[in-house]
Amino acid sequence: MKPESTFLNYLMNPKNWWVPFLVIFVISIAGLTFIGYQTYTEAPPIPNFVDSDGNRVVSKEQILSGQEVFHRYALMEYGSMFGDGALRGPDFTAQALHENALAMKSFYSLTMDKNSDDRGFGDEGVLSIVQKEIKNNTYDPSDNSVEVTDAQVYGIQAVQDFYIRMFTDPTFKEGFQPSGYITDEQELRDLGMFFYWGSWVCSVSRPGYKYSYTHNWPYDEFAGNLPTPSTLIWSIVGLLGLVLGLGLVMYYYGQFEQLNQDYLIKGASEMVTEDKLKSFRPSPTQRATFKFFYVAMILFLVQVLAGVLTVHDFVGFTKYFGWETQELLPITISRSWHVQLSLFWISACWVGISFFVLPLLANKEPKGQLTLINLLFWVFFVMVAGTVIGLFMGPKGMMGEYSRWLGHQGWEFVELGRLYQYMLLSIFTLWALIVYQGVKGTFKPGMPWGLPNWLVYSICCILLLLLSGFVASPETNFVIADFWRWMVVHMWVEAFFEVFTTIIVGYMMVMMGLVNRQAVVKVVYLSALLFLGSGLMGISHNFYWNAKPVATLALGSVFSTLQVVPLILLTLEAWKMQKMPYLLGKKEKSRGKSSLFAMPGVFLFILGVTFWNFFGAGVFGLIINLPIANYYEHGTYLTVNHGHAALMGVYGNLSIAAILFCLRFLIKPEKWNDSLIKTAFWSINIGLLLMVALDLFPAGIHQLVAVMENGYWYARSQEFIQSVPFQSFTWLRLVGGSVFCLGGLFPLTWFVLRSARDLKKSSPFQESVVKEEKEEIVA
């Protein structure tokens, strides 16, 4: 055995574990505080735009009113601002910038001498003037005003007219469907001015610099937006950081032999076999978790069907038997359901499995635990039902001034009304309380790193981060409000969700008898170090083009690339893990015990998590995270490709594994259908892989080429979206989607819902036959 380094011995001693965590949190909190400070102090102003005579052309109040219209009608579910949002429609900032530049050029061209001998030279000169005026920052902080030229006034009016036509003229090339989605002309005028402000932020020079607030994003050579030197330089530095970071971690990983296969399986409890499952009787709280999984599968089904409607809108296939779905369910509603329900069904699974393992960890069920679990479920049920209804009524204008509270807040991933957001906060609070109450008896003085402790830590952090979503108001500068939105979304998905994933996978592996608890605790610790060390500061890559200074660009380039490191290590661990049932089976057989592993289907979904963690989150994330690549790629289908592969591939597979793991204990063994589970696994994952290979990835590459050749505005235009190549890729998604649904989702949904009649009866926990195994999984 190789001698381990002194540093590694120090690092792996549980008594010293608080030191690296303290270092990570101090550095990360300092970095996040710095980014937050710069967000507020360096945010672009929302000024009044005035002409050369001092007459107000656009007011701050009008821009903020337009921002409110943007949120009220959920337009972030159709297009995007600063590249953040949906991709069915345009990026409104890029589109408004290009339309403004075109109008300004037209203004000067109309005033030129028609008899010019060199018209080509004149056009080039006009374009140079337009670009210079667009870049010139005349902001006066003393009265919060920006003086615009006559050409810019003409451009502002053109932008306003453009968006009035978009929502009222069904024949317009960039028209929103269904036409008449927004009918109030004043709302449309205000909306146009909000988009114009966004284009101004993207093009005007940041005071004291030669580039815009967004580092000259979006790419539009016609309007004078080209990548900055910082974008390229920090890409090189980020790539260098990845190589050095990966080399350093792999160096120590190569010396660390504590987590070899023999160490992982040494001391593991007996594998879960059919005989053990037959004698298992769930406790009352364990049986009560089934309703979480039942509802989760229904939500999963509805979420996917909403996604099907959303994709059909791309290809114009929205009429069924003479019934036009766009009228009843415009894309702003179907996509809101698709995004928000994904978070809900995944959350239901995670809550359910965390409750399921509590009795196995604590040797008892605290008094009143069942009542609290049922209470949480019904609060969750009301929140989901209210959100689904609100996301329908809000964008349709059926809730008036109450839309923000009961309808749609207008933010991608934080769509639910503010009232339901408070309900979600209460659900997470109750979740943390129930889990803490269930495992507090297992906490040992001087041993803060056990698996139960990790479970409580991760849930509390998920709860605390949700508080970030309550900071911004409708009047908050969009750039500042989006900072707080990402504090929720990014920190969940790319930091604490990853830690929670490792913990839950570890629990399942221990309870299936595949690894010992000491090994899992060390894996969780190392994963948490790496995920939090890179993920907390990795939030910066979401702010490359969202009007942050160059320091944020620098932090994002380095830490976002480092996020690949833990994903690579988890892939190496998965390679060991996939052999464990076979190795343990041989071991049990040699002892004369049953070696038939009873959870091969569940184990497949766990392996699916590790595959997509590397491929979907790691590989597809890395290729879009370097600033110079992201400059051209941001807000294209390569982002969608990464999002689907990571969210469904990692958290979707984990959630299904959680459902099936618990069901294996909860339902009668003879009702289990292992062939259906295995077929569902391969159908879901091959279907997802086909969607990536036939549509999302090639469509993203095609769109990236369009950005580089014609500008970002073009690659997001309806001319491009409706083009034959893009439409062909979108239709090809039908292949993977059919495999996903017909072979995976539909049979799996039927199996889970049907299991309601095959549940075992519960018995007091003390009568459970797995009592002798509890000590094996208590940290």
NUPATI-151016 format. One record per residue (C-alpha): residue number from 1; residue in one letter; x, y, z. Coordinates in steps of 0.5 Angstrom, whole numbers, plus 500, padded with zeros to 3 digits. Layout:
N
- NUM A X Y Z .
...
This chain:
779
- 1 M 500 500 500 .
- 2 K 503 507 498 .
- 3 P 504 511 504 .
- 4 E 499 517 504 .
- 5 S 502 524 505 .
- 6 T 502 528 511 .
- 7 F 497 533 508 .
- 8 L 492 527 506 .
- 9 N 492 524 513 .
- 10 Y 491 531 516 .
- 11 L 485 532 511 .
- 12 M 482 525 513 .
- 13 N 482 526 520 .
- 14 P 475 527 522 .
- 15 K 477 532 528 .
- 16 N 480 536 523 .
- 17 W 474 537 518 .
- 18 W 472 543 520 .
- 19 V 478 547 518 .
- 20 P 478 546 510 .
- 21 F 470 547 511 .
- 22 L 472 554 515 .
- 23 V 477 556 510 .
- 24 I 472 554 504 .
- 25 F 466 558 507 .
- 26 V 470 564 509 .
- 27 I 473 565 502 .
- 28 S 466 564 499 .
- 29 I 462 568 503 .
- 30 A 467 574 502 .
- 31 G 467 573 495 .
- 32 L 459 573 495 .
- 33 T 459 579 499 .
- 34 F 464 582 494 .
- 35 I 460 580 488 .
- 36 G 453 583 492 .
- 37 Y 457 589 493 .
- 38 Q 459 590 486 .
- 39 T 452 588 484 .
- 40 Y 449 594 488 .
- 41 T 454 599 487 .
- 42 E 456 598 479 .
- 43 A 449 596 477 .
- 44 P 447 600 471 .
- 45 P 442 606 473 .
- 46 I 435 606 470 .
- 47 P 435 613 468 .
- 48 N 431 618 464 .
- 49 F 432 619 457 .
- 50 V 432 626 454 .
- 51 D 433 629 448 .
- 52 S 438 635 446 .
- 53 D 432 640 448 .
- 54 G 431 637 455 .
- 55 N 425 634 453 .
- 56 R 423 627 457 .
- 57 V 423 621 451 .
- 58 V 423 615 456 .
- 59 S 422 616 464 .
- 60 K 425 611 469 .
- 61 E 418 610 471 .
- 62 Q 416 608 464 .
- 63 I 422 603 464 .
- 64 L 420 600 471 .
- 65 S 413 600 469 .
- 66 G 415 596 463 .
- 67 Q 419 591 467 .
- 68 E 413 590 471 .
- 69 V 409 588 465 .
- 70 F 415 583 463 .
- 71 H 414 579 469 .
- 72 R 406 580 470 .
- 73 Y 405 576 463 .
- 74 A 411 571 464 .
- 75 L 415 574 458 .
- 76 M 421 570 461 .
- 77 E 418 564 459 .
- 78 Y 418 566 452 .
- 79 G 424 570 451 .
- 80 S 430 572 455 .
- 81 M 433 578 458 .
- 82 F 441 579 458 .
- 83 G 440 571 455 .
- 84 D 437 569 461 .
- 85 G 430 566 460 .
- 86 A 426 562 455 .
- 87 L 429 561 448 .
- 88 R 422 560 444 .
- 89 G 422 568 443 .
- 90 P 428 573 442 .
- 91 D 433 575 447 .
- 92 F 429 582 448 .
- 93 T 436 586 449 .
- 94 A 439 583 443 .
- 95 Q 433 584 439 .
- 96 A 432 591 441 .
- 97 L 439 593 440 .
- 98 H 439 591 433 .
- 99 E 433 594 432 .
- 100 N 435 601 435 .
- 101 A 442 600 431 .
- 102 L 438 599 424 .
- 103 A 433 605 426 .
- 104 M 439 610 427 .
- 105 K 442 608 421 .
- 106 S 436 609 417 .
- 107 F 435 616 420 .
- 108 Y 442 618 418 .
- 109 S 441 615 411 .
- 110 L 435 618 410 .
- 111 T 438 625 411 .
- 112 M 444 624 407 .
- 113 D 445 627 400 .
- 114 K 441 622 395 .
- 115 N 446 624 390 .
- 116 S 452 622 393 .
- 117 D 457 619 388 .
- 118 D 460 614 393 .
- 119 R 454 611 397 .
- 120 G 458 605 399 .
- 121 F 463 610 403 .
- 122 G 457 614 406 .
- 123 D 454 607 409 .
- 124 E 460 605 412 .
- 125 G 461 612 415 .
- 126 V 453 612 417 .
- 127 L 454 606 421 .
- 128 S 461 608 424 .
- 129 I 457 614 427 .
- 130 V 451 610 429 .
- 131 Q 456 605 433 .
- 132 K 459 611 436 .
- 133 E 453 614 438 .
- 134 I 451 608 441 .
- 135 K 457 607 445 .
- 136 N 457 614 448 .
- 137 N 455 614 455 .
- 138 T 452 621 457 .
- 139 Y 449 619 463 .
- 140 D 449 625 468 .
- 141 P 448 622 476 .
- 142 S 446 629 478 .
- 143 D 439 628 475 .
- 144 N 439 621 473 .
- 145 S 439 623 466 .
- 146 V 441 621 459 .
- 147 E 441 625 453 .
- 148 V 440 622 447 .
- 149 T 441 624 440 .
- 150 D 436 625 434 .
- 151 A 438 619 431 .
- 152 Q 437 615 438 .
- 153 V 430 618 439 .
- 154 Y 428 616 432 .
- 155 G 431 609 434 .
- 156 I 427 609 441 .
- 157 Q 421 610 437 .
- 158 A 422 605 432 .
- 159 V 423 600 438 .
- 160 Q 417 602 441 .
- 161 D 413 601 435 .
- 162 F 417 594 434 .
- 163 Y 414 591 440 .
- 164 I 407 594 439 .
- 165 R 407 590 432 .
- 166 M 410 584 436 .
- 167 F 404 583 440 .
- 168 T 398 586 436 .
- 169 D 400 584 429 .
- 170 P 399 577 427 .
- 171 T 402 577 420 .
- 172 F 409 581 423 .
- 173 K 415 577 422 .
- 174 E 417 577 430 .
- 175 G 409 576 432 .
- 176 F 408 573 439 .
- 177 Q 403 567 438 .
- 178 P 397 568 440 .
- 179 S 396 575 437 .
- 180 G 393 579 442 .
- 181 Y 396 576 448 .
- 182 I 397 583 451 .
- 183 T 392 588 448 .
- 184 D 393 595 453 .
- 185 E 397 599 448 .
- 186 Q 400 603 454 .
- 187 E 403 597 457 .
- 188 L 406 595 450 .
- 189 R 409 602 450 .
- 190 D 412 601 457 .
- 191 L 414 594 455 .
- 192 G 418 597 449 .
- 193 M 422 602 453 .
- 194 F 424 596 458 .
- 195 F 427 593 453 .
- 196 Y 430 599 450 .
- 197 W 433 600 457 .
- 198 G 436 593 456 .
- 199 S 439 594 450 .
- 200 W 442 601 452 .
- 201 V 445 597 458 .
- 202 C 448 592 453 .
- 203 S 451 597 448 .
- 204 V 453 604 452 .
- 205 S 460 604 455 .
- 206 R 461 603 462 .
- 207 P 464 609 465 .
- 208 G 471 609 465 .
- 209 Y 472 603 460 .
- 210 K 471 602 453 .
- 211 Y 466 596 453 .
- 212 S 459 596 455 .
- 213 Y 456 594 462 .
- 214 T 455 587 459 .
- 215 H 462 587 457 .
- 216 N 459 588 450 .
- 217 W 455 582 450 .
- 218 P 451 580 446 .
- 219 Y 455 579 440 .
- 220 D 452 584 434 .
- 221 E 458 587 430 .
- 222 F 453 591 426 .
- 223 A 451 595 433 .
- 224 G 459 595 435 .
- 225 N 459 589 440 .
- 226 L 465 585 440 .
- 227 P 468 581 445 .
- 228 T 473 584 450 .
- 229 P 480 582 451 .
- 230 S 478 581 458 .
- 231 T 473 575 456 .
- 232 L 479 572 452 .
- 233 I 484 573 457 .
- 234 W 480 570 463 .
- 235 S 478 564 459 .
- 236 I 485 562 458 .
- 237 V 486 563 466 .
- 238 G 480 559 467 .
- 239 L 482 553 463 .
- 240 L 489 554 467 .
- 241 G 486 554 473 .
- 242 L 482 547 471 .
- 243 V 488 544 469 .
- 244 L 492 545 475 .
- 245 G 486 544 480 .
- 246 L 484 537 477 .
- 247 G 492 535 477 .
- 248 L 492 537 484 .
- 249 V 486 533 486 .
- 250 M 488 527 482 .
- 251 Y 495 527 485 .
- 252 Y 492 526 492 .
- 253 Y 486 522 490 .
- 254 G 492 517 487 .
- 255 Q 495 517 494 .
- 256 F 489 516 497 .
- 257 E 487 508 498 .
- 258 Q 482 508 504 .
- 259 L 476 508 499 .
- 260 N 478 502 494 .
- 261 Q 473 497 493 .
- 262 D 475 493 499 .
- 263 Y 475 498 504 .
- 264 L 468 500 501 .
- 265 I 465 494 502 .
- 266 K 468 492 509 .
- 267 G 463 492 514 .
- 268 A 457 493 510 .
- 269 S 451 490 512 .
- 270 E 448 484 508 .
- 271 M 445 485 502 .
- 272 V 438 486 501 .
- 273 T 435 480 498 .
- 274 E 428 478 497 .
- 275 D 428 474 503 .
- 276 K 429 480 507 .
- 277 L 424 484 503 .
- 278 K 419 479 505 .
- 279 S 419 480 512 .
- 280 F 420 487 512 .
- 281 R 414 491 515 .
- 282 P 414 499 514 .
- 283 S 413 503 520 .
- 284 P 407 508 520 .
- 285 T 411 514 518 .
- 286 Q 415 510 513 .
- 287 R 408 508 510 .
- 288 A 406 515 510 .
- 289 T 411 517 505 .
- 290 F 408 513 499 .
- 291 K 403 519 498 .
- 292 F 409 523 496 .
- 293 F 412 519 491 .
- 294 Y 405 518 488 .
- 295 V 404 525 487 .
- 296 A 411 526 485 .
- 297 M 409 521 479 .
- 298 I 403 525 477 .
- 299 L 407 531 477 .
- 300 F 413 528 473 .
- 301 L 407 526 468 .
- 302 V 404 533 468 .
- 303 Q 411 536 467 .
- 304 V 413 532 461 .
- 305 L 406 533 458 .
- 306 A 407 541 459 .
- 307 G 414 540 456 .
- 308 V 411 537 450 .
- 309 L 406 542 449 .
- 310 T 412 547 449 .
- 311 V 416 544 444 .
- 312 H 410 543 439 .
- 313 D 409 551 440 .
- 314 F 416 551 437 .
- 315 V 414 547 431 .
- 316 G 407 550 430 .
- 317 F 403 544 431 .
- 318 T 398 547 436 .
- 319 K 392 545 433 .
- 320 Y 388 538 435 .
- 321 F 382 536 432 .
- 322 G 380 543 431 .
- 323 W 382 546 438 .
- 324 E 387 551 438 .
- 325 T 392 550 444 .
- 326 Q 395 556 444 .
- 327 E 389 560 445 .
- 328 L 388 556 452 .
- 329 L 395 555 454 .
- 330 P 400 560 451 .
- 331 I 407 558 451 .
- 332 T 408 562 457 .
- 333 I 403 558 461 .
- 334 S 406 551 459 .
- 335 R 413 552 460 .
- 336 S 412 555 467 .
- 337 W 408 549 468 .
- 338 H 414 545 465 .
- 339 V 420 548 469 .
- 340 Q 416 549 476 .
- 341 L 413 542 476 .
- 342 S 420 539 475 .
- 343 L 422 542 482 .
- 344 F 416 540 485 .
- 345 W 416 533 483 .
- 346 I 424 532 485 .
- 347 S 423 536 492 .
- 348 A 417 531 493 .
- 349 C 421 525 492 .
- 350 W 427 528 496 .
- 351 V 422 529 502 .
- 352 G 419 522 502 .
- 353 I 426 518 502 .
- 354 S 429 523 507 .
- 355 F 423 521 512 .
- 356 F 423 514 510 .
- 357 V 430 513 512 .
- 358 L 429 516 519 .
- 359 P 426 510 523 .
- 360 L 432 506 521 .
- 361 L 437 511 523 .
- 362 A 434 513 530 .
- 363 N 431 506 533 .
- 364 K 424 510 534 .
- 365 E 419 514 531 .
- 366 P 418 521 535 .
- 367 K 411 522 538 .
- 368 G 407 526 533 .
- 369 Q 412 525 527 .
- 370 L 406 522 523 .
- 371 T 402 528 524 .
- 372 L 407 533 522 .
- 373 I 409 529 516 .
- 374 N 402 529 514 .
- 375 L 401 536 515 .
- 376 L 407 537 511 .
- 377 F 404 533 505 .
- 378 W 397 537 505 .
- 379 V 401 544 505 .
- 380 F 405 541 499 .
- 381 F 399 539 496 .
- 382 V 395 546 497 .
- 383 M 402 550 495 .
- 384 V 402 545 488 .
- 385 A 395 546 486 .
- 386 G 395 553 488 .
- 387 T 401 554 484 .
- 388 V 399 550 478 .
- 389 I 392 554 478 .
- 390 G 396 561 479 .
- 391 L 401 560 473 .
- 392 F 395 559 469 .
- 393 M 391 565 471 .
- 394 G 396 570 472 .
- 395 P 399 571 465 .
- 396 K 392 571 462 .
- 397 G 391 577 466 .
- 398 M 385 574 471 .
- 399 M 388 576 477 .
- 400 G 390 583 476 .
- 401 E 394 586 482 .
- 402 Y 394 580 486 .
- 403 S 398 576 480 .
- 404 R 405 577 483 .
- 405 W 402 574 490 .
- 406 L 397 568 487 .
- 407 G 399 568 480 .
- 408 H 406 568 477 .
- 409 Q 412 572 479 .
- 410 G 415 572 472 .
- 411 W 422 569 474 .
- 412 E 424 563 471 .
- 413 F 425 558 476 .
- 414 V 421 562 481 .
- 415 E 415 562 477 .
- 416 L 410 561 483 .
- 417 G 406 567 486 .
- 418 R 409 570 493 .
- 419 L 404 567 497 .
- 420 Y 406 560 495 .
- 421 Q 413 562 496 .
- 422 Y 412 563 503 .
- 423 M 408 556 503 .
- 424 L 414 553 500 .
- 425 L 419 556 506 .
- 426 S 414 553 511 .
- 427 I 415 546 508 .
- 428 F 422 547 508 .
- 429 T 422 549 515 .
- 430 L 417 543 517 .
- 431 W 422 538 513 .
- 432 A 428 541 517 .
- 433 L 424 540 523 .
- 434 I 422 533 522 .
- 435 V 428 531 520 .
- 436 Y 432 534 526 .
- 437 Q 427 531 530 .
- 438 G 428 524 527 .
- 439 V 435 524 528 .
- 440 K 437 528 534 .
- 441 G 438 522 538 .
- 442 T 443 519 534 .
- 443 F 448 525 534 .
- 444 K 454 524 538 .
- 445 P 458 529 542 .
- 446 G 464 531 539 .
- 447 M 462 527 532 .
- 448 P 459 532 528 .
- 449 W 460 529 521 .
- 450 G 455 523 521 .
- 451 L 451 521 516 .
- 452 P 445 524 520 .
- 453 N 448 530 521 .
- 454 W 450 531 514 .
- 455 L 443 530 512 .
- 456 V 440 536 517 .
- 457 Y 446 540 514 .
- 458 S 444 540 507 .
- 459 I 437 541 508 .
- 460 C 438 547 513 .
- 461 C 442 550 507 .
- 462 I 437 549 502 .
- 463 L 432 552 507 .
- 464 L 436 558 508 .
- 465 L 438 559 501 .
- 466 L 430 560 499 .
- 467 L 430 566 503 .
- 468 S 434 570 498 .
- 469 G 428 569 493 .
- 470 F 424 574 498 .
- 471 V 429 580 497 .
- 472 A 427 583 491 .
- 473 S 421 587 489 .
- 474 P 418 589 482 .
- 475 E 421 596 483 .
- 476 T 428 593 484 .
- 477 N 433 594 478 .
- 478 F 433 588 474 .
- 479 V 440 586 474 .
- 480 I 440 587 482 .
- 481 A 433 582 482 .
- 482 D 437 577 478 .
- 483 F 442 577 483 .
- 484 W 438 574 488 .
- 485 R 434 570 483 .
- 486 W 441 566 482 .
- 487 M 443 566 489 .
- 488 V 437 561 490 .
- 489 V 437 557 483 .
- 490 H 445 556 482 .
- 491 M 446 555 490 .
- 492 W 441 550 490 .
- 493 V 443 546 483 .
- 494 E 450 547 483 .
- 495 A 452 547 490 .
- 496 F 447 544 496 .
- 497 F 443 539 491 .
- 498 E 450 536 489 .
- 499 V 451 535 496 .
- 500 F 444 532 498 .
- 501 T 445 528 492 .
- 502 T 451 525 495 .
- 503 I 448 524 502 .
- 504 I 442 520 499 .
- 505 V 446 516 494 .
- 506 G 450 514 500 .
- 507 Y 444 512 504 .
- 508 M 441 508 499 .
- 509 M 448 504 498 .
- 510 V 449 503 505 .
- 511 M 442 501 506 .
- 512 M 442 496 500 .
- 513 G 448 493 504 .
- 514 L 453 495 498 .
- 515 V 458 499 502 .
- 516 N 460 501 510 .
- 517 R 457 507 513 .
- 518 Q 465 510 515 .
- 519 A 466 510 507 .
- 520 V 460 513 505 .
- 521 V 461 519 511 .
- 522 K 468 520 508 .
- 523 V 466 520 500 .
- 524 V 460 525 503 .
- 525 Y 466 529 506 .
- 526 L 470 530 500 .
- 527 S 464 531 495 .
- 528 A 462 537 500 .
- 529 L 469 540 500 .
- 530 L 469 540 492 .
- 531 F 462 542 491 .
- 532 L 462 547 496 .
- 533 G 469 550 494 .
- 534 S 467 550 487 .
- 535 G 460 551 487 .
- 536 L 459 557 491 .
- 537 M 463 562 488 .
- 538 G 461 558 481 .
- 539 I 455 562 481 .
- 540 S 459 568 478 .
- 541 H 459 564 471 .
- 542 N 451 566 471 .
- 543 F 453 574 471 .
- 544 Y 458 574 466 .
- 545 W 453 578 461 .
- 546 N 449 581 467 .
- 547 A 452 588 468 .
- 548 K 457 586 473 .
- 549 P 464 588 473 .
- 550 V 470 584 470 .
- 551 A 472 582 477 .
- 552 T 466 577 477 .
- 553 L 467 575 470 .
- 554 A 474 573 473 .
- 555 L 471 569 479 .
- 556 G 466 566 474 .
- 557 S 471 563 469 .
- 558 V 476 560 475 .
- 559 F 471 557 479 .
- 560 S 466 555 474 .
- 561 T 471 551 471 .
- 562 L 473 548 477 .
- 563 Q 466 545 478 .
- 564 V 468 539 473 .
- 565 V 473 536 478 .
- 566 P 468 533 483 .
- 567 L 464 531 478 .
- 568 I 470 527 475 .
- 569 L 472 524 482 .
- 570 L 465 522 482 .
- 571 T 465 518 476 .
- 572 L 471 514 478 .
- 573 E 467 512 484 .
- 574 A 462 510 480 .
- 575 W 466 505 476 .
- 576 K 468 502 483 .
- 577 M 461 502 485 .
- 578 Q 458 499 479 .
- 579 K 462 492 481 .
- 580 M 460 492 488 .
- 581 P 453 488 487 .
- 582 Y 457 482 484 .
- 583 L 463 482 489 .
- 584 L 458 482 495 .
- 585 G 454 477 491 .
- 586 K 460 472 491 .
- 587 K 462 474 498 .
- 588 E 455 472 501 .
- 589 K 455 466 497 .
- 590 S 461 463 500 .
- 591 R 458 464 506 .
- 592 G 452 460 504 .
- 593 K 448 466 504 .
- 594 S 443 468 499 .
- 595 S 447 472 494 .
- 596 L 441 475 490 .
- 597 F 441 482 490 .
- 598 A 434 485 490 .
- 599 M 435 492 488 .
- 600 P 438 491 481 .
- 601 G 433 496 478 .
- 602 V 434 501 483 .
- 603 F 442 501 483 .
- 604 L 441 502 475 .
- 605 F 438 509 476 .
- 606 I 444 510 481 .
- 607 L 449 509 476 .
- 608 G 445 513 471 .
- 609 V 446 519 476 .
- 610 T 453 518 476 .
- 611 F 453 518 468 .
- 612 W 449 524 467 .
- 613 N 453 528 473 .
- 614 F 459 527 469 .
- 615 F 456 527 462 .
- 616 G 451 532 463 .
- 617 A 453 537 468 .
- 618 G 460 536 467 .
- 619 V 462 535 460 .
- 620 F 456 539 457 .
- 621 G 457 545 463 .
- 622 L 464 545 461 .
- 623 I 464 547 454 .
- 624 I 459 553 455 .
- 625 N 462 556 461 .
- 626 L 469 559 459 .
- 627 P 467 566 458 .
- 628 I 469 566 451 .
- 629 A 465 560 449 .
- 630 N 459 563 453 .
- 631 Y 460 570 450 .
- 632 Y 457 567 443 .
- 633 E 453 561 446 .
- 634 H 449 564 452 .
- 635 G 442 563 451 .
- 636 T 442 558 446 .
- 637 Y 440 551 445 .
- 638 L 447 549 448 .
- 639 T 444 552 455 .
- 640 V 438 548 454 .
- 641 N 442 541 452 .
- 642 H 446 542 459 .
- 643 G 440 544 463 .
- 644 H 436 538 461 .
- 645 A 442 533 461 .
- 646 A 444 535 468 .
- 647 L 437 536 471 .
- 648 M 433 530 468 .
- 649 G 440 526 468 .
- 650 V 442 527 475 .
- 651 Y 436 530 479 .
- 652 G 431 526 475 .
- 653 N 435 519 476 .
- 654 L 436 520 483 .
- 655 S 429 522 484 .
- 656 I 426 516 481 .
- 657 A 431 512 484 .
- 658 A 429 514 491 .
- 659 I 422 512 489 .
- 660 L 423 505 487 .
- 661 F 428 504 493 .
- 662 C 422 506 498 .
- 663 L 417 502 494 .
- 664 R 421 496 494 .
- 665 F 420 496 502 .
- 666 L 413 498 502 .
- 667 I 410 494 497 .
- 668 K 409 486 497 .
- 669 P 415 483 494 .
- 670 E 411 479 489 .
- 671 K 408 485 486 .
- 672 W 415 488 484 .
- 673 N 416 488 477 .
- 674 D 424 488 476 .
- 675 S 423 487 468 .
- 676 L 419 493 468 .
- 677 I 424 497 472 .
- 678 K 430 496 468 .
- 679 T 426 497 461 .
- 680 A 424 504 464 .
- 681 F 431 506 466 .
- 682 W 434 504 459 .
- 683 S 428 508 456 .
- 684 I 428 514 460 .
- 685 N 436 514 459 .
- 686 I 436 512 452 .
- 687 G 431 517 450 .
- 688 L 434 523 454 .
- 689 L 441 521 450 .
- 690 L 437 521 444 .
- 691 M 434 528 445 .
- 692 V 441 530 446 .
- 693 A 444 527 440 .
- 694 L 439 528 435 .
- 695 D 436 535 437 .
- 696 L 439 539 443 .
- 697 F 446 538 442 .
- 698 P 446 539 434 .
- 699 A 441 545 434 .
- 700 G 445 548 439 .
- 701 I 452 548 435 .
- 702 H 447 550 429 .
- 703 Q 445 556 433 .
- 704 L 452 557 435 .
- 705 V 454 558 428 .
- 706 A 449 562 427 .
- 707 V 451 567 432 .
- 708 M 458 567 430 .
- 709 E 456 569 423 .
- 710 N 450 573 423 .
- 711 G 450 576 431 .
- 712 Y 446 573 437 .
- 713 W 440 577 435 .
- 714 Y 439 573 429 .
- 715 A 440 566 432 .
- 716 R 434 568 437 .
- 717 S 430 571 431 .
- 718 Q 423 567 428 .
- 719 E 427 567 422 .
- 720 F 432 562 425 .
- 721 I 427 559 429 .
- 722 Q 423 557 423 .
- 723 S 428 555 419 .
- 724 V 428 548 416 .
- 725 P 435 546 419 .
- 726 F 432 548 426 .
- 727 Q 425 545 425 .
- 728 S 428 539 423 .
- 729 F 432 538 429 .
- 730 T 426 540 433 .
- 731 W 422 535 430 .
- 732 L 427 529 431 .
- 733 R 426 530 439 .
- 734 L 420 526 437 .
- 735 V 425 520 437 .
- 736 G 428 521 444 .
- 737 G 421 523 447 .
- 738 S 417 517 444 .
- 739 V 422 512 447 .
- 740 F 423 516 454 .
- 741 C 415 517 455 .
- 742 L 413 510 452 .
- 743 G 418 505 454 .
- 744 G 419 509 461 .
- 745 L 415 515 464 .
- 746 F 408 512 462 .
- 747 P 410 504 465 .
- 748 L 413 507 471 .
- 749 T 407 512 472 .
- 750 W 402 506 472 .
- 751 F 407 502 476 .
- 752 V 407 507 482 .
- 753 L 400 509 482 .
- 754 R 398 502 481 .
- 755 S 402 500 487 .
- 756 A 397 504 492 .
- 757 R 393 497 492 .
- 758 D 399 493 494 .
- 759 L 402 497 500 .
- 760 K 404 492 506 .
- 761 K 401 494 512 .
- 762 S 405 498 517 .
- 763 S 407 495 524 .
- 764 P 410 499 530 .
- 765 F 417 500 529 .
- 766 Q 419 496 534 .
- 767 E 417 490 530 .
- 768 S 421 491 524 .
- 769 V 425 486 522 .
- 770 V 431 490 520 .
- 771 K 432 493 527 .
- 772 E 438 489 527 .
- 773 E 441 493 521 .
- 774 K 440 500 524 .
- 775 E 446 501 527 .
- 776 E 450 499 521 .
- 777 I 447 506 518 .
- 778 V 447 510 524 .
- 779 A 453 515 523 .
